[in-house]
C-alpha cells in the first residue's frame, strides 16, 4: 500500500467532484456499520512499504475517536484540513508520508470499536479510507474510550519499512476527549482482532510495546466546557507525559500532527548528523 502522490490540486478536485462543501456529515460518511475492508477481525497485517515511487516511506497512524462527541474531527479533515497534514509534511522535506486512518470507539459498548484503513499517500486513497469510516456515535458515558486499541493494532499488526530498513520510528497519534481504559481484556482482543488466543494487556505495557517502533502522542481536544475538565484528561499525563498534547481548536488537529512529525524527524536527523560528524572527527 501507499501508492500515488499527494497534491493540493488533487485534493481540491476531489473536494469539488464530491461536493463536500454542500453535503452534511451523514452524506459524506454514509456507512451504517463497519466496512468489511476495515474489520480488524479479518486483518492480519497492514504494511507501509518503500517503493520506486516512495523510496523512503514514513509511516503515520492517526486514530480518530468516532464516538458521539467527536465526529466533527474526521469531517473537518475530509472537508478542509487534509492539506494541513500532507502538504505541510511534504513542504518540510518529508516527501513520502504514508498515512493510515483508524476509527476508535468504546470496546465495552460499541459494535465497531476499531476500524482499520490502509497506509496511503494520495489524496484519492486517503479520502477513500477516511470516508469509509463508520461514525458509530457510541461511547458508553463512562469517561473512557478504547484508544489503547490503536496501540495494540500498531504494535502487533503493522509492518513498516521506515523501521525495518532504516530504524526510523513511525508515528502514532490518537485523538479524543476522554481518558483511556487501563487495559484491554483478553476476550476483547479475541472478539475484535484476528487473535484466537490472548491475555489481557495493560495500557502501560502496550505503550512500551508500540514505542519500540512508533513515536506516540495523544491529542486531547478541548472543544467544549466538559472536555476542558481535568477529569476528562484522566490518566493521559501519567501515561504519556509531554506526549499528551492539548488542542483548544479542533481545526488545528491536522496541522499540529504535521508539526510534531516535522519536529521529531528534523531533530532525529540533526542528532544523526552530529553523531556521524563526531565519528568522522575521531577517525
PyMOL commands that set and color helices and strands:
alter all, ss='L'
color gray80, all
select helices_A, chain A and resi 8-17+20-22+25-28+36-38+40-42+71-91+123-132+148-157+161-166+186-192+203-210+226-228+230-233+236-243+250-282
alter helices_A, ss='H'
color red, helices_A
select strands_A, chain A and resi 46-48+58-65+97-104+114-116+144-145+158-160+170-176+179-180+183-184+201-202+214-221+244-247
alter strands_A, ss='S'
color yellow, strands_A
deselect
rebuild
show_as cartoon
